[in-house]
Amino acid sequence: MITPRCILLLLAFCCAGFINVYGQNLAQSPPMGWNSYNCYGSAVHEDEVKANADYVAANLKQHGWQYIVVDFLWAYDNPPGSNVGAPFQKNLYDGSFIPWLAMDKWGRLTPNTNKFPSAFGGNGFKPLADYVHSLGLKFGIHVMRGIPRQAVWAKSPVLGTQGVTADMIADTASKCPWMNHMYGLNMAKPGAQEYLNSILNLYAQWGVDFIKVDDLSRPYSTAEIEGYKKAIDQCGRAIVFSTSPGATPVDRADHIKQHANMWRIADDFWDEWPQVLQMFSYAKQWEGVGGPGHWPDCDMIQIGKLSKRGPVGEERYSRFTQDEARSHITFWCIYRSPLMLGGNLPENRDWELALFNNDEVLNVNQHGLNPRQLYRTDKAMVWYSHAGGSKDIYVALFNLSDQPANITADLTALGLHGKVSARDLWKKQDAGICKKTFSQLINKHGAVLIRLSEPK
């Protein structure tokens, strides 16, 4: 006999299964969106987030871009006129709690209303998330690992527990070396998981679709990574889980891909050519690890207007030349890194927009299979992947030298024989017929992205 209790248990099991399965279906291709950090540091304001969301909705949504992410220190009241980004300045690092972070009675950080006026009255990020959702986009936030030190000082109660307070679950020896606002959590203590559950439940109420959790990878925080994943799974909302920064230890690949949707493979990436070359090396270490639901992350796209109020250097357009910018996004696409734009989008020029709205190029990122490096020398590099649903092959050729050079891919090494037709994906035009090799003259630090097809 099926009793009402059995029915309730069955429904609970099915719902739990639905949430877990739904969560596993997230990020089936690399997430694409915009993040506020590279152009606004910690000082982004609500109207600026909306302006970038409006730009994505008008110019990029139809090409697959969808996430709008508010990066770090949204609970912090930046001093007026401050050029705040990297938090090495004294007022963030002196051990004080002044200015006091916006926080509720349960020790959960909330948006500072000077920067996010719609959060006034306990609304949190829900009004801003609703605005982003109204554009057909998804909303994300950055959070620091752990629990606020001021919650520990205040002995804030932990929601969902009986008598547990923040000071009872904090690991006061676990500190971020570059940010003084948080302690780590001792996940072995009763109430630690409940605290993470409480913040993810709050984010779910706000309508958050993406969280970037900082300070998890160096050192690798196994218990807290698992804790965030459990909290996401129980919150009842599909939320993409990104860990930051890097370098995530390569020997933890099996663990991270089971618990996070994307993870940083290096420290912060910026607009200097040597950093592009270094990223190629970092990415090679993670070759073959990425796949549906779990993606090694090369960090944000450094193209467009950067550092309007921090975090690194003066306000500027990216220091990359147009050839270097194309190489940058070409590699992120062939490698299948998540694509998060870092510039202030309303200030994009035509050539920058053209790097972001090319569907033939973006298809390489979203649908290419099994990306691999064919070869690399001091002067040249070639990566390739397989075009989903066909026998075609995507090939990215990079000129790493300081002068124009012919870069060549061996078609036999790619498994292609006979006459092969080539299509230049950046130019959106056919590039002729080739046999045995494909070779092209490429500007210094430039790249070419092609699709190779054998006759049917």
Order of alpha helices (4+ residues) and beta strands (2+ residues): alpha-beta-alpha-alpha-beta-alpha-alpha-beta-beta-alpha-alpha-beta-beta-alpha-beta-alpha-beta-alpha-beta-alpha-beta-beta-beta-alpha-beta-alpha-alpha-beta-beta-beta-beta-beta-beta-beta-beta
